């Protein structure tokens, strides 16, 4: 048993990493939304999402087009299985196929560090500590 000081009684919630919202860029060059992402966004698949990227903090940013307006940007389509084509994302960022899969975990609504619009959601690259994560 871990050596923590007992602090009385407390319930322990059954939560695993799989329960947390995440987005994966898989080895078949697809974006995959976990069921937690759909719950977070308040929408079911099929759906369309704007996808952006914060290069400084290696964060994937998503937003629903009915909430956020992105001028001259086409949203990504996700099918009923929650998959979308990641090739434009991979090509734009110059990701090597050998680096796949990549997992991005929910970092929270983010409005300050990259001037992101209200209604967008940030997902951090698993294992990466960005400049604003060090504070």
N, C-alpha and C positions, 0 to 999 in steps of 0.2 A: 504494500500500500504506500502511496505517496505520503511524505511527511508534511502534511499541512496541518495547521492549527485547527482543531475542531471549533466550529462557530455555531453549534446548535444544529437544528434540523433544517434541511433544505432539499427540495425536490430536484431531481436531475432530469433534464430534458433529453429525450433521445433525438439528437440532431447529428447528422454526419455531414461530411464535405459534399456528398452527393445531394443533400437537401438545399444547399446554398445555390443561388442563381449563378449560372456561368454560361459562357459562350465559348465554343471550341471551333478552331479552324482545323479540320481533320485532314488526314493524309490523302483523301480523295478530293481535296480542294473545295470543301463545302463548309459553310458556316452552320453550326448547330446550336440551337437555343434550348437550354434545359427547361423543364416545366416550370422551374422557379422564375425564369426570366419572363415567361408568359404571365404568370401570376403578378410579378412585379409591374409589368407594363399594363396589366388589366385588359389583356386581349388574348384571343385564341388564334391559333394558326388554322388556315392560311392567313397570313398578314404581310404587310409591307412595313419596312423599317428603314429610316435613314441610318447609315453607318458612317462614322467618322473616326479619326485617330488623333490622339494627343501624342506627338512624337517625343516630347520631353519626358513624359512620365509613362510612356508605353501603355497607354490606355485606349481601349476600344470604347467608343461612345455610340450609343444607339438612342433613337427617338422615333416616336410614332408620327407619321406625316399629318395626321389629323390634329396633333397637338403642337408640333414644331414646324415652322416653315423654313425650308432650306432652298434658297433661290438657285435655279439652274442645276439641281441635283435630283437624280432619279433614285427612288428608294429601292432597296433590295427586296426581292420576293422570297418569302418562306412558305413552304408547302405544309400540308396538314401534319407531316411527320416532323416539322420544325427545322427542316433543312433549307439552305439557300446557297446559291452559287457564290463561292468566295474568290473566283478567278480575278475579277476586277480589283478586289481588296489585296490579294497576293501580288498582283502585277504592280499596282500603285506603290505598295510599300517595298517592293523588291525582295520579298521573302523567298528563300530557297526552299524547294520542296523537301529537301533533306531535314529542314528545321521543323517540319510538321509532324505531329499535331502540336498546336499551341492552345493553351487554355487561359481564358480571361475570367477572373472571378469578380463578383460584384464589389465595387469600391464605394458605391453610394451616389446619390444625386450630387452632382458637382457643378457649382455655379461660379466659383471664384477663380480657380487657378488658370483656366484657359478661356475664360469668358464664355462659357457654354450656356446655351439658352435654357430657360426653365423648361422642365419636362424631359430633359435628356438624362440618360443614365450612364455612369462610367463603370467600366470593367477593367481591372488591372491585370497585366500579364502575370501569371502565377510565378512566384519566385523572384520577381523584379521589384526592387525598392527604388522608387523615383525620388527626385529632389524634394518634393513636398511630402513624402512619406517619412523622411528622416527627422522631421520635427517632433 
